[in-house]
Each structure stands twice: as structure tokens, then as C-alpha cells.
Amino acid sequence: MTTILLTAHILVVIGFTLRILLRDDLSPQARLAWFIILTVLPYVGTVIYFLFGEIDVGNHANQRHKEVFDQIRARAPHLMGNPDDTERLIDPLYRSAFRYAASINGFHAVAGNRAEVMADAAATNAHLIADIDAAQSHVHVLYYIWLDDRTGTEVAQALIRAAQRGVTCRAMADGLGSRALIKSPLWQQMKDAGVQMAVALPFGNLIRTLLTSRIDLRNHRKITVIDSRITYCGSRNSADPEFLVKAKYGPWVDIMLRFEGAIVAQNELLFLSDWMQATGNTPDGFTLTASPTDEGFPAQVMGDGPTERRGATPQLFSNLITCAQESLTLSTPYFVPDATVLEALCSAAHRGVRVTLIFPRVNDSWIVAAASRSYYRRLLSAGCEIHEFEGGLLHAKTLTLDGKVTLVGSSNLDLRSFDLNYENNILLQDQDVTRAVRERQADYIARSAPVTLDLVAAWPRHRRIWNNVIATIGPVL
């Protein structure tokens, strides 16, 4: 019996090894990581690869994604921007990054935008609820995590009020991140009030999902659009900062920007793409218009996900890092960069750019925390500054360049955001908004402890070994 099991295991491992070697989309580091997992975890490793090894939502989803964007481009090309406007609107130093961002979804820089950085979670919710209560035409919301706590309930009740007075409301939540709400009475109350509801990447058929895709391919976006005039973009889910499902890491510290202008239409088109894929609907029921402000900065939307080309997000970050001339400040809760991003950060520091990185000191993912710290010595040696935030879990995803360019949204600097999640971001060029975001970043730094090269060198050997072991399998985290 033992011989049969051993032979069967060897055959399975050989089969999975051949599959890994046949995959052109894997980096050498990822292949090596999977070989280690299959070897170190001889039985469990094959199950792990079966569940999580393939980054594929299935042929049907890929085809549907193409159909959806073909319909959107045919219906609203005027809202997606014009490539020529990038040459006119964007500083030559940063055009390459804006051009690259446009290559992902086809959204180009559009002028006539303004934005306000929300003061805190309470201010964000107060503005958002007031905007929904003032809506006259439609409200669209999409959240990865939507809880039935104070914040989540207030948003739901605002949608209910809007629907009851005749406003078209569409609400969507991720099937995993918002699973508790989807099963709750609050979800049903929204339905009963006339809010159109949809679930992104549902768990309707778990066996089929396991056989044809992955259960951890998620919609991580956070999108709110009101009357095609206002949109919110940032890192906040529809949940209290205390984040009761992971309360010991709280408060969760987020950043949200409230936008007006032509950029709203692009964020609405990204929401529409998710809505169409989740419901099978067409764009016909949507009111698609742009409301540019008289004077405003250029900006564009970037959405990524497993149905877009591989490597789009890390390549965008690398392009932005390469554009930096004087300073680059970045905050993210999850930092497991690929080689492209890591080399770009070190290269920027070596050529004299002041590179400042802000991470949480206590992370809700011990795996990510260990992997992140394995890169500290390399980054610090190159001249980067690292600060670990101590006032809760810093969840804000921000990047600022030279006091002129800002990227804000849902994307982290880890392989989950790079390969597995649907993400949404806004890239903009404006000194005033970038100054406001930099002030927020400075506040994060003031509440952080600096990490020095001497401190990292003094870490005990067992900690360094642990961090590097985890980082070795980083390409498959």
C-alpha cells in the first residue's frame, strides 16, 4: 500500500512539475517557489497548487471581459479620452507613465477634474451619505468588503432612501469579502427597497470554481459614483475603521479622495464593466455622460485584474518610479514586490531620488509582514527610507512623485494585487492635490518609527532566516 501511495505521489508531482515547466507566464522565481512547495509539502503541495497555482478565471470569463470592453468602447469612446490629449496635458517627464496606464484599459488622460482629500473616515462617510442623499439620477457602488456595521449600514440606508425616491441605485459587493452582508437581512432590505443588487465573483458553484478557476480571485475595487458628477476613489471599504472582523489590528487607516469632473465617467465605465460581467446586462440602461469642471487637472482611471494582461500593475508602478526626478513617497499595507518594482525602487534611490516607503508595523498578514521585511536591507542599502506606521493598520495605498503626480486607489504592492485581484486606481497630475496627499503621507510618517540599516543588521539570525524563507515563496503568495 505504501509503495502504491508513493508511486502515485511521484506521478502527481511529476505531472504538476511538467505543468509548471510548460507555463510561459511564470517567472523563474515563481517556478522555483512552486518546486520548493511541492518538495517540502509532498502531499499538501499538490493540493495547494491545484487550488491556487493557476491564475485563470476561465475562458468564459476572459471572453466575456473582452465582449464587455468592446461594447463599452463602442458605446462611450468619447468618455475614455484621447491619446493626443496626453501629449497636450501631461508634463513630458511623466507622459510615459500615463501612456502606459492608458494601454491597460484604454482610459486616457482627461482634463477638467478637481478633488478633495477627505479628512478622515467620519468625514468620508458624511460626505458620501450627503452625496447619495442629494442624488437625482443614479448611484453606483462597488465594495470588496461591505460590513453591516455603522458605516456599512449607513451607506445601505442611504441607498434605500435614494431608491425609494426614484433614483436608480446599483450596488455590488465581492462574493468573499462581503459574504456576511450578502447573507444578511440588510442585503435583502436593499433589494426590497428597489436597489439593484449584484455579487462579484460569487460562490454559487464552489466545485465548478475549484475546477475551472481559483476561489481567491477577488474583486478588490472600491468605487462610488453619484449622478455621473461625483466619484470616490481610495483604499476604504464600506466598513468602520475599527474593522470589527479584524479588530485587533485596528484602527484601519485609509485615504479617500472625492472627485468631480470628467474622470467620474471613466470610473463609472469601470463600474459598468464589472456590473455587466456580474449580471450579463448591456450598457443600455446606463446614463453615460461626462461632467468636466471649468478648470481642473488631468487624470485617468486604471483598472487591473486577472482578465487583463499579466504584469500590468507592477509595470505601471515601475514606470512611475522611473519617472521620479526628486522625490517618491509610497504607502501600502502589503509590500511583496516583484523584481521589476524592487529594482526600480533601488535604482531611483541610487540616482538620487529621495525614496520614502511607509508600511504598517503590525500587519494582519504575518506572511506578508515577514516577506516585506526580507527586502528592507536591500532597500535601505540603496538609500531608501523606510518608516513603520504605529497608529493601527495603515491601509492607505498612495504614491506621489516630485510634488506633481499622484496615484491613489485599491492596488497594493504585492502579488495578490498584481495578479489576482480586480483593482481600481486614479492617476493624476496636479500640484495642489499632490500636496494634500503628501501632507497625509507626512502625517503617516509622523506616526511611524524609522527603520535603519543598523536596526535591520541587528535582527537575530532566526528572524532573518524566517523572513527570507517566507520571501522565497513570495512569488506564489
Buried (B, 14 or more C-beta within 10 A) or exposed (E): EEEEEEEEBEEBBEEBBEEBEEBEEBEEBBBBBBBBBBEEEBEEBBEBBBEBBBBBBBEEBBEBBEEBBEBBBEBBEEBBBBEEBBEEBBEEBBBBBBBBBBBBBBBBBBBBBBBBBBEBBEBBBBBBBEBBBEBEEBBBBBBBBBBBBEBBBBBBBBBBBBBEEEBBBBBBBBBBBBBBBBEBEBBEBBBEBBBBBBBBBBEEEEEEBEEBBBBEBBBBBBBBBBBBBBBBBBBBBBBBBBBEEEEEBBBBBBBBBBBBBBBBBBBBBBBBBBBBBBBEBEBEEBEBBBBBBEEBBBBBBBBBBBBBEEBBBBBBBBBBBBBBBEBBBBBBBBBBBBEBBBBBBBBBBEEEBBBBBBBBBBBBBEBBBBBBBBBBBBBBEBBBBBBBBEBBBBBBBBBBBBBBBBBBBBBBBBBBBBBBBBBBBBBBBBBEBBBBBBEBBEEBBEBBEEBEBEEBEEBEEEEBEBBBEBBBBBBBB
